[in-house]
Amino acid sequence: MTIHSTAIVSSAARIGKNVHIGPFTIVYDNVSIADNVIIESHCEIGVSNHLSEGKNLFIGGDSHIRSHSIFYEGSIFEEKLVTGHRVTVRENTKSGKNLQIGTLSDIQGYCSFGNYVRLHSNVHIGQQSIIGDFVWIFPYSVLTNDPHPPSNIMQGVTVDDFAVIATMSVILPGAHVSKGVLVGAHSLLKGSTEEDFVYAGSPAKKTCKTLVIKLQDGSQKAAYPWRKHFFRGYPVDVVKNWEKIASETLR
């Protein structure tokens, strides 16, 4: 374990093996950090408020939290969490393996994420959002939750497995982005969607099957489902499972 001399780490925090804590970082009481975690400089880990109810913050093994990031207590992150810089994650958030949160992104708490979710920079996730496995959300996208702001009503967004939300899209309260859906850039989406279709525009409308879109590399191969050709950053066993499912579908 390596703790920089300027870092402040509570004696009540539980710190695993081979953990690196950088300059001017603060680790508060109700924090458990698993093995092989890197926390860079100027982070606050385990911030408390009246909503966190004194619950523990768990950071899974092999995670990397970059500088100036803030995590509130009361959340659980499985192994290989990765963040950019200046990320904020509020209380009562749960995540599966290898959640990636881009620089300046904001998760407002009471959210759940599946495995291998990718949030690019400047993404805002409103409270009560439910996000499945292998979801991509690109820069400046917003998942909202208040149907008539300001109010005390919360209707979180649901995003199913393999969905893609392109840059600068706004997903309105209670919307359901179904499996494999592509939300086009600059779209404003409300209501429910149909699996493996493209929704684009403001307001967003169903335009075509995702299968219609071709890769712009001259191959003329289908761009979607993206998991048939894009494997970067995913474990070998995950990719093999995708290939197995694809081959069984063709039978």
MARVEX-732895 format. One line per field, with one value per residue (C-alpha): residue in three letters; residue number from 1; x, y, z. Coordinates in steps of 0.05 Angstrom, whole numbers, plus 5000, padded with zeros to 4 digits. Layout:
N
rest = ALA, ...
nr = NUM, ...
u = X, ...
v = Y, ...
w = Z, ...
REM end
This chain:
251
rest = MET, THR, ILE, HIS, SER, THR, ALA, ILE, VAL, SER, SER, ALA, ALA, ARG, ILE, GLY, LYS, ASN, VAL, HIS, ILE, GLY, PRO, PHE, THR, ILE, VAL, TYR, ASP, ASN, VAL, SER, ILE, ALA, ASP, ASN, VAL, ILE, ILE, GLU, SER, HIS, CYS, GLU, ILE, GLY, VAL, SER, ASN, HIS, LEU, SER, GLU, GLY, LYS, ASN, LEU, PHE, ILE, GLY, GLY, ASP, SER, HIS, ILE, ARG, SER, HIS, SER, ILE, PHE, TYR, GLU, GLY, SER, ILE, PHE, GLU, GLU, LYS, LEU, VAL, THR, GLY, HIS, ARG, VAL, THR, VAL, ARG, GLU, ASN, THR, LYS, SER, GLY, LYS, ASN, LEU, GLN, ILE, GLY, THR, LEU, SER, ASP, ILE, GLN, GLY, TYR, CYS, SER, PHE, GLY, ASN, TYR, VAL, ARG, LEU, HIS, SER, ASN, VAL, HIS, ILE, GLY, GLN, GLN, SER, ILE, ILE, GLY, ASP, PHE, VAL, TRP, ILE, PHE, PRO, TYR, SER, VAL, LEU, THR, ASN, ASP, PRO, HIS, PRO, PRO, SER, ASN, ILE, MET, GLN, GLY, VAL, THR, VAL, ASP, ASP, PHE, ALA, VAL, ILE, ALA, THR, MET, SER, VAL, ILE, LEU, PRO, GLY, ALA, HIS, VAL, SER, LYS, GLY, VAL, LEU, VAL, GLY, ALA, HIS, SER, LEU, LEU, LYS, GLY, SER, THR, GLU, GLU, ASP, PHE, VAL, TYR, ALA, GLY, SER, PRO, ALA, LYS, LYS, THR, CYS, LYS, THR, LEU, VAL, ILE, LYS, LEU, GLN, ASP, GLY, SER, GLN, LYS, ALA, ALA, TYR, PRO, TRP, ARG, LYS, HIS, PHE, PHE, ARG, GLY, TYR, PRO, VAL, ASP, VAL, VAL, LYS, ASN, TRP, GLU, LYS, ILE, ALA, SER, GLU, THR, LEU, ARG
nr = 1, 2, 3, 4, 5, 6, 7, 8, 9, 10, 11, 12, 13, 14, 15, 16, 17, 18, 19, 20, 21, 22, 23, 24, 25, 26, 27, 28, 29, 30, 31, 32, 33, 34, 35, 36, 37, 38, 39, 40, 41, 42, 43, 44, 45, 46, 47, 48, 49, 50, 51, 52, 53, 54, 55, 56, 57, 58, 59, 60, 61, 62, 63, 64, 65, 66, 67, 68, 69, 70, 71, 72, 73, 74, 75, 76, 77, 78, 79, 80, 81, 82, 83, 84, 85, 86, 87, 88, 89, 90, 91, 92, 93, 94, 95, 96, 97, 98, 99, 100, 101, 102, 103, 104, 105, 106, 107, 108, 109, 110, 111, 112, 113, 114, 115, 116, 117, 118, 119, 120, 121, 122, 123, 124, 125, 126, 127, 128, 129, 130, 131, 132, 133, 134, 135, 136, 137, 138, 139, 140, 141, 142, 143, 144, 145, 146, 147, 148, 149, 150, 151, 152, 153, 154, 155, 156, 157, 158, 159, 160, 161, 162, 163, 164, 165, 166, 167, 168, 169, 170, 171, 172, 173, 174, 175, 176, 177, 178, 179, 180, 181, 182, 183, 184, 185, 186, 187, 188, 189, 190, 191, 192, 193, 194, 195, 196, 197, 198, 199, 200, 201, 202, 203, 204, 205, 206, 207, 208, 209, 210, 211, 212, 213, 214, 215, 216, 217, 218, 219, 220, 221, 222, 223, 224, 225, 226, 227, 228, 229, 230, 231, 232, 233, 234, 235, 236, 237, 238, 239, 240, 241, 242, 243, 244, 245, 246, 247, 248, 249, 250, 251
u = 5000, 5026, 4994, 5022, 5045, 4993, 4934, 4886, 4860, 4813, 4836, 4765, 4771, 4787, 4843, 4865, 4933, 4973, 4929, 4958, 4928, 4954, 4969, 4916, 4864, 4816, 4788, 4732, 4707, 4655, 4699, 4724, 4776, 4794, 4863, 4903, 4865, 4895, 4864, 4899, 4907, 4855, 4799, 4746, 4725, 4666, 4634, 4574, 4507, 4438, 4418, 4475, 4451, 4521, 4526, 4592, 4625, 4657, 4708, 4724, 4792, 4835, 4798, 4829, 4799, 4831, 4845, 4794, 4739, 4687, 4650, 4596, 4588, 4533, 4551, 4579, 4625, 4649, 4719, 4754, 4717, 4753, 4741, 4766, 4782, 4733, 4679, 4623, 4583, 4529, 4502, 4466, 4494, 4507, 4550, 4573, 4642, 4685, 4640, 4678, 4659, 4688, 4718, 4668, 4612, 4560, 4520, 4466, 4457, 4403, 4425, 4443, 4491, 4504, 4571, 4618, 4579, 4615, 4600, 4641, 4658, 4606, 4550, 4495, 4457, 4395, 4371, 4332, 4366, 4372, 4425, 4438, 4501, 4547, 4513, 4548, 4529, 4568, 4589, 4540, 4483, 4433, 4386, 4332, 4280, 4232, 4171, 4153, 4212, 4218, 4177, 4184, 4165, 4221, 4214, 4281, 4304, 4315, 4369, 4373, 4434, 4476, 4439, 4478, 4460, 4498, 4526, 4484, 4421, 4369, 4329, 4265, 4236, 4210, 4236, 4255, 4313, 4306, 4360, 4405, 4372, 4413, 4392, 4419, 4461, 4422, 4359, 4304, 4273, 4211, 4168, 4184, 4225, 4229, 4290, 4345, 4316, 4344, 4310, 4332, 4308, 4274, 4227, 4260, 4223, 4235, 4272, 4298, 4327, 4398, 4418, 4409, 4469, 4534, 4605, 4638, 4702, 4686, 4668, 4592, 4584, 4529, 4550, 4499, 4497, 4563, 4586, 4597, 4657, 4678, 4715, 4765, 4768, 4726, 4753, 4765, 4711, 4659, 4676, 4675, 4606, 4582, 4611, 4578, 4510, 4518, 4535, 4476, 4430, 4453, 4435
v = 5000, 5069, 5131, 5199, 5240, 5294, 5245, 5238, 5167, 5150, 5096, 5067, 5057, 4987, 4988, 4927, 4905, 4943, 5005, 5072, 5137, 5201, 5271, 5311, 5256, 5244, 5175, 5179, 5129, 5086, 5063, 4995, 4992, 4925, 4904, 4936, 5002, 5068, 5133, 5194, 5263, 5311, 5259, 5253, 5182, 5167, 5236, 5231, 5267, 5255, 5213, 5163, 5141, 5123, 5064, 5037, 5056, 4996, 5004, 4937, 4910, 4934, 5001, 5067, 5133, 5193, 5261, 5309, 5256, 5253, 5190, 5193, 5137, 5085, 5058, 4992, 4985, 4917, 4905, 4948, 5014, 5066, 5141, 5202, 5267, 5308, 5255, 5260, 5199, 5209, 5161, 5094, 5077, 5004, 4979, 4914, 4901, 4952, 5013, 5069, 5141, 5196, 5262, 5313, 5262, 5265, 5207, 5235, 5173, 5120, 5091, 5021, 4999, 4930, 4903, 4939, 5004, 5061, 5134, 5183, 5253, 5304, 5253, 5267, 5208, 5229, 5193, 5127, 5110, 5036, 5018, 4947, 4912, 4936, 5004, 5063, 5135, 5188, 5260, 5313, 5264, 5273, 5223, 5263, 5243, 5301, 5303, 5375, 5408, 5427, 5373, 5315, 5265, 5221, 5178, 5147, 5126, 5053, 5033, 4960, 4918, 4939, 5005, 5065, 5137, 5184, 5251, 5310, 5269, 5281, 5222, 5246, 5221, 5150, 5134, 5062, 5052, 4979, 4928, 4946, 5013, 5069, 5139, 5187, 5249, 5311, 5270, 5283, 5217, 5202, 5140, 5069, 5042, 4979, 4933, 4942, 5004, 5074, 5133, 5202, 5275, 5323, 5293, 5227, 5181, 5109, 5114, 5045, 4979, 4987, 4932, 4981, 5024, 5004, 5013, 5073, 5035, 5012, 4942, 4952, 4907, 4922, 4970, 4939, 4899, 4933, 4873, 4834, 4876, 4920, 4883, 4934, 4934, 4872, 4807, 4748, 4706, 4760, 4765, 4690, 4688, 4741, 4700, 4637, 4671, 4700, 4632, 4599, 4653, 4637, 4563
w = 5000, 4981, 5013, 4995, 5055, 5040, 5035, 5093, 5103, 5160, 5207, 5201, 5126, 5102, 5051, 5012, 4987, 4935, 4939, 4916, 4944, 4913, 4939, 4977, 4970, 5028, 5045, 5097, 5149, 5114, 5057, 5035, 4980, 4950, 4925, 4869, 4867, 4844, 4870, 4841, 4872, 4901, 4906, 4960, 4973, 5018, 5027, 5073, 5072, 5100, 5040, 5046, 5115, 5137, 5089, 5065, 4999, 4965, 4910, 4876, 4859, 4801, 4797, 4776, 4800, 4768, 4798, 4829, 4830, 4886, 4909, 4963, 5013, 5005, 4936, 4910, 4850, 4828, 4800, 4748, 4757, 4715, 4715, 4679, 4717, 4759, 4762, 4814, 4837, 4889, 4941, 4931, 4864, 4845, 4788, 4758, 4730, 4692, 4693, 4657, 4674, 4630, 4652, 4681, 4683, 4738, 4767, 4813, 4856, 4866, 4799, 4777, 4722, 4693, 4670, 4621, 4616, 4580, 4596, 4557, 4581, 4605, 4614, 4665, 4695, 4735, 4797, 4789, 4723, 4708, 4657, 4632, 4607, 4551, 4543, 4510, 4527, 4488, 4508, 4532, 4537, 4593, 4626, 4661, 4714, 4731, 4684, 4704, 4739, 4793, 4829, 4878, 4824, 4797, 4736, 4719, 4650, 4634, 4583, 4563, 4542, 4482, 4471, 4445, 4461, 4414, 4432, 4458, 4466, 4520, 4546, 4580, 4646, 4645, 4575, 4559, 4511, 4490, 4475, 4417, 4403, 4373, 4394, 4342, 4359, 4383, 4395, 4446, 4465, 4506, 4517, 4497, 4439, 4398, 4402, 4350, 4318, 4306, 4339, 4317, 4317, 4365, 4383, 4365, 4318, 4296, 4230, 4211, 4235, 4262, 4212, 4155, 4177, 4144, 4168, 4135, 4122, 4051, 4074, 4070, 4130, 4180, 4235, 4284, 4326, 4342, 4383, 4319, 4300, 4359, 4415, 4442, 4518, 4529, 4559, 4514, 4547, 4536, 4462, 4453, 4484, 4434, 4377, 4403, 4407, 4337, 4307, 4341, 4314, 4243, 4249
REM end
